[in-house]
Structure formats: structure tokens, C-alpha cells
Amino acid sequence: MSLNNFINKKLFLLAPFLLLAACATEGEEASLSQDQDTASNVSTDMEEDDPSSDVSNDANEVSVSEEDVENESNSDSIDQQSASSEANTENDSSSNVVEAEPIRSVLGGTSRGITPTKIEIPAINVDAVVDGVGLEPDGAMSVPDDGDTVGWFNRGAKPGAQGNSVLAGHVDDLTGPAIFFDLKDLEAGDEIIITGENGDVLTFQVMGKESYPYDDAPIDLVFGGTSSRNLNLITCTGEFDRNVGTHRERLVVFTELVDDSSV
């Protein structure tokens, strides 16, 4: 069972931007290399055509010609230094774009919050380990390997931080019901308790829940930036579609931080 299609199309929107930044960097390096080759060719031509080798020129003409060559050589050197400075400036700017974490512009969130290691949901008897999950090679959100573990999307906000923190778990697996099988039974006011790696404990309260088609879920609402400190729980629901290998819908339980003494 996979959640891969869930956020796949949204995360890929930034790929063209990164490719553009990379192409700009390579173009500047190629341009600089061509300028240096041109300057080298000019210098070689000047040495071969040095007026001092022509016996028919008088001393004054030789002196003037050598001065012109020196001036042109200095000019070429200045042009090369200017081109190098401009290229370095362009490359520094491009490097800043490439090194910036691209997913931030989609997901939002701050650096505050805790790294979750455990989730408890008393209303449905859930007590499970939480592991961080990232992105698959195709850009989709990874999911836990087994049905008893909950995955926290560690490329987004941490629980307790401003933004939408996202946890996902399987509704079932090959052995039967999985960790989030009863997630559909949660009601407004139920508590979600998150324990962090340093022992900090945060309490969230269910605000509502909604089911969406697996290929048409509101990515911005679930993963996007917000001034609230939200924790959204996701699992599969609806009938299993054998043609696509997943359930036809995604259940999202929306919760909000009510006890922030640890953050």
C-alpha cells in the first residue's frame, strides 16, 4: 500500500526552477572560458605582429607600437578580471538558489518544535513509534515499511512549530488492520499526544476530519504554511482500487496544538 501519489505532483513544480539555476551557472562558466581563449589569441597575434621586428620602422614608430601593444594587453587583462568578477558574482548568486531547501516554498513552517519519536491517541488505543520519512526518488512522500509504525514527514514542519506537521500511517497491510485503521473514528476534541526525542510532550486536539480522492487532495491545506501549530494525520480510506494499487481516498484528521509548554 502506498501514499506516493498523494503529494507527488506538488513537489515536482520546483524542478524546472532548480534546472534553470543550474543551467545559468554552467552558461556563465562557458562564457568565461570563451573570453579567456579570445584574450589568449589576441595576445599571440600581437606577439607575432610585433612592430619591433620590422626593420623598416624608425625608432619612434617602434616605441609607439610597443606602447600600444602594452596598453591593449593591459586592457585585455582588465577585461578578463572584470569578466571573472562578474562570473563569480553570478555563480555565488546561483549557488545560493541551488543550496536553498526547495521544499520550504511549498511546505512552510519554522525551525521550532520537536522531533517526534512516539504518538499516542487514547481514544483509539494507538501507542506507536514515529520515524522520520522523506522523499522517494520520484519526489513522492515516503511511508513506513511496516503497518505498526507512523511516519513523520521530516521535510516539513516539526510538531509544535508554526506550520502543518504531517504524520502518516497505514490503514491496513497484508496481515490485517494497521496502526491507523481506527483513525476514521476520531471526533472533535480527541487528543493526540506526541513525545519528542528529548522527552518533550505536546498535546494536540482534533479539530475535524475529511476524506479526499487520492489524486485530488488539497496539498496546500495539508502541507502548506500557516501561522497555526497544526498536526495533520493521514491514512488511506475508501475502497481498494486494484488498477492503481491503492485505496481510492485519503483521510486527513486535522489537529491543533493546545499545550505548548514544551516549545
Sequence and secondary structure as in RCSB ss.txt:
>XXXX:A:sequence
MSLNNFINKKLFLLAPFLLLAACATEGEEASLSQDQDTASNVSTDMEEDDPSSDVSNDANEVSVSEEDVENESNS
DSIDQQSASSEANTENDSSSNVVEAEPIRSVLGGTSRGITPTKIEIPAINVDAVVDGVGLEPDGAMSVPDDGDTV
GWFNRGAKPGAQGNSVLAGHVDDLTGPAIFFDLKDLEAGDEIIITGENGDVLTFQVMGKESYPYDDAPIDLVFGG
TSSRNLNLITCTGEFDRNVGTHRERLVVFTELVDDSSV
>XXXX:A:secstr
   GGGTHHHHGGGHHHHHHHHHHHHHHHHHHHHHHHHHHHHHHHHHHT GGG TTS HHHHHHHHHHHHHHHHH
HHHHHHHHHHHHHHHHHHHHHHHHS TTHHHH   S S  EEEEEEGGGTEEEEEEEE B TTS B   SSTT E
EEETTS  TTSSEEEEEE  SEETTEE TTTTGGG  TT EEEEEETTS EEEEEEEEEEEEETTS  HHHHHS 
 SSEEEEEEEEEEEEETTTTEEEEEEEEEEEEEE TT 
